[in-house]
Structures are given as structure tokens and as C-alpha cells.
Amino acid sequence: MNILIFGATGMVGQGVLRECLLDTGIDRVVTVGRASSGRTDPKLHEIVLPDLFATRERAAELAGFDACFFCLGVSAVGMSEADYTRITYDLTTTVAGLLGELNPGMTFIYVTGTGTSSSEQGRFMWARVKGRTENALFALPFKAAYMFRPGFIQPLHGIVSKTGWYRAIYATTGPLAALLGRMSPGLLTTTEQVGRAMIAVARNGYAKTILENADINRAAGPPAAR
């Protein structure tokens, strides 16, 4: 498979990129983001684009992909609905619309979050905007679209969040989260499981189009021997 990743420098994106580079069934990985991931690999090519709304300018490099893993996102804390909508809805649908034109056989996987409001009428602003974004993506002419709604994600393999208060949470809850994850797999997933699940869903599909933590862990399967 040829895989396109948006947001490979974020916590989720780092994990997804790692798993894509390790997977022998993936031939080519192209990342698009405002900065380099810092990774080097023979099958990796990076497109650094300071203005992601200008993605169409690089359209020639964005065709011929089997799947897109869209891991871009920001916290809604302290943001107005207009600003959050521009980054979450406007940017995502702009990029996805272009990719749908260029890759009609593509599977598009979008990372949202547990609690997203499919009705677009939820109590929380971020949940309404995420729900609107999901619904717009389902309407685009992809081969398939899946929404990943992880809850608590445990970072593995040295991966860290770029957001300071996220890092503080993970540092203080990490040991407890690992224990809870073993006791109840639906409560927690990991950056590794999210990455493996995306690859598996892109390759084989899944019975649901919206995947919560338990679905993500199920799709990921048992850890690979590496």
C-alpha cells in the first residue's frame, strides 16, 4: 500500500508513522505537515507545507495513494468556535475534498475523539464541530471513510505530546492507565494500537465506520513480534 499521513508530528501521528514504516506491506509513506517529522527511512517522503490550506499547490504529489491517515488536530481549550472550526472543519474538508478528487479509490481515516456528536447538536462545541466534520467526510467520494474516536491514548516508544498539559497528564496517570487498560481494554488504547488499527482497517475494512477504543484495539490485533 501507499499511505499518506497528515499530522505526523503530533502524538497520534508519530505513532501512526512509526507503524507504517515498520509494516512490510506498505511500500511508500508520504507525510504532509507544517514541519518535518525528523524521521528518515527509505520509503518515507515528507512534504513540508507551512500553509496547509495551500495543499492544492502540491496536488501532483498527492495522487496514487491507497489510504490517508488524517491525524491533524488541536485542542479546543481557549479557542473560539470560529477559530476551532477553521482548523478542524475547514482545513480537514478542504484537504479531504482534494484527495477525493485525486484518489477515488482511497480509504480516508480521520482521528476525532470519544464523545464526538454525530447529530452536531452536542453540549460541547468541540464535539459539534467534530461531528460536523465527520459527517462531511462521509459524504465525500472515497472508497471508504472511517472515523477513529479514541479516548485515553497511552504514548509508547518514546512518543510524547507537543501539548504541555497533555504531557503532564500522561506523566502522572501513565502507570494507572496501563493497569486500567489491562483490566478493561475499552478504556484505553495506545499510539501503537492506533497505528496498527489504521493500517488494518485501510487494508481489510471494518464492520463499523466509527471506531471507539475497543474497536481500535480489536482492529489492531495482538502486538506484532518486532
Number of C-alpha atoms within 10 A of each C-alpha: 18 18 23 26 24 24 23 29 27 21 22 26 26 27 25 27 29 18 21 26 19 12 14 9 12 17 14 17 21 20 25 25 21 15 15 16 18 8 14 10 10 9 13 16 16 19 17 14 16 12 9 18 14 13 20 14 10 12 13 9 13 19 18 17 21 19 27 27 25 26 23 23 19 12 11 16 8 7 13 11 13 11 12 21 21 13 16 22 20 15 19 24 18 15 17 22 17 16 26 19 15 17 21 17 16 24 23 27 24 24 22 26 20 15 17 22 21 16 11 19 14 15 9 13 19 25 22 21 24 23 24 20 23 26 16 15 24 15 10 19 18 20 14 19 24 23 22 25 20 24 18 17 20 22 21 14 10 7 18 21 16 11 12 9 10 13 14 12 10 18 11 10 12 15 11 10 18 17 12 14 16 11 11 11 17 19 18 23 25 22 24 24 26 25 22 28 24 27 26 16 22 23 15 10 16 16 10 10 15 17 23 23 24 18 20 28 22 15 22 21 12 10 9 8 4 4
